Amino acid sequence: MKSLILAFGLSAILAAPVSAIAQGNAPDINNEYAVLQALDKISARVSRIVTRVGEPATFGSLTIHARACRTRPPEETPENAAFLQIVDNPPEEEEALVFSGWMYSSSPAVSALDHPVFDVWVVACADEPPLEDEDFGDTERGTVSLPNSPPLPQQPPEQTPDRPEQ
């Protein structure tokens, strides 16, 4: 009996610092805007979508509803998480809910949209709509440059072989 009380007391003492640390975490920060990127797999075009939480956005046949967009406090590991509900409205077919859940910017594959034509992922959460020239990658040419990545190689000019004139 004495050993049982001693074991229980020791486990309570060891668990106390862990619970204190868990309770000391600051709450996530709710943001007004979700910044997403979407890929059309047919045309290989990447588009940036900025949507206000609670308002729908469209991309192709998808309607995207951002229900929440949260970031961690600055003193913690950076993370953006958005609760998205995505409905597919294909022409001449009934609409279908194709995704409902949290997407994380640091790990897009953990909770991904499974769609044959489109991919959607979270880039950031913001309190204000981001500026047009804010760097989220090059979406005009359909390529996305990662930070600190080497520049893309330039295409050498086409050379014509020297032909002897006849």
RATA-V537077 format. One record per backbone hydrogen bond with DSSP energy under -1.0 kcal/mol. NH is the residue of the N-H (numbers start at 1). CO is the residue of the C=O. E is the energy in kcal/mol with one decimal. If there is no record, write none. Layout:
NH&CO&E, NH&CO&E
This chain:
5&1&-2.1, 6&2&-2.3, 7&3&-2.6, 8&4&-2.4, 9&5&-2.5, 10&6&-2.5, 11&7&-2.3, 12&8&-1.9, 13&9&-1.9, 14&10&-2.5, 15&11&-2.0, 16&12&-1.1, 19&15&-2.2, 20&16&-2.1, 21&17&-2.2, 22&18&-2.3, 23&19&-2.1, 24&20&-1.1, 29&71&-3.4, 31&69&-2.8, 33&126&-2.9, 34&51&-2.9, 35&124&-3.0, 36&49&-3.3, 37&121&-2.5, 38&47&-2.6, 39&119&-2.8, 40&45&-2.4, 41&117&-3.2, 44&40&-1.9, 47&38&-2.8, 49&36&-3.0, 51&34&-2.4, 53&32&-3.2, 54&66&-3.2, 55&52&-2.3, 57&64&-2.2, 59&62&-2.2, 62&59&-2.6, 63&87&-2.7, 64&57&-3.8, 65&85&-2.8, 67&83&-3.0, 68&83&-1.0, 70&81&-3.3, 71&29&-2.2, 72&79&-1.4, 76&73&-1.9, 81&70&-2.7, 82&103&-2.4, 83&68&-2.1, 84&101&-2.7, 85&65&-2.3, 86&99&-2.8, 87&63&-2.6, 88&96&-3.1, 89&61&-3.3, 93&90&-1.6, 96&88&-2.1, 98&86&-2.4, 99&86&-1.5, 101&84&-2.3, 103&82&-2.6, 105&80&-2.6, 110&107&-1.4, 119&39&-1.9, 121&37&-2.5, 123&35&-3.1, 124&35&-1.8, 126&33&-2.3, 134&131&-1.4, 149&146&-1.6
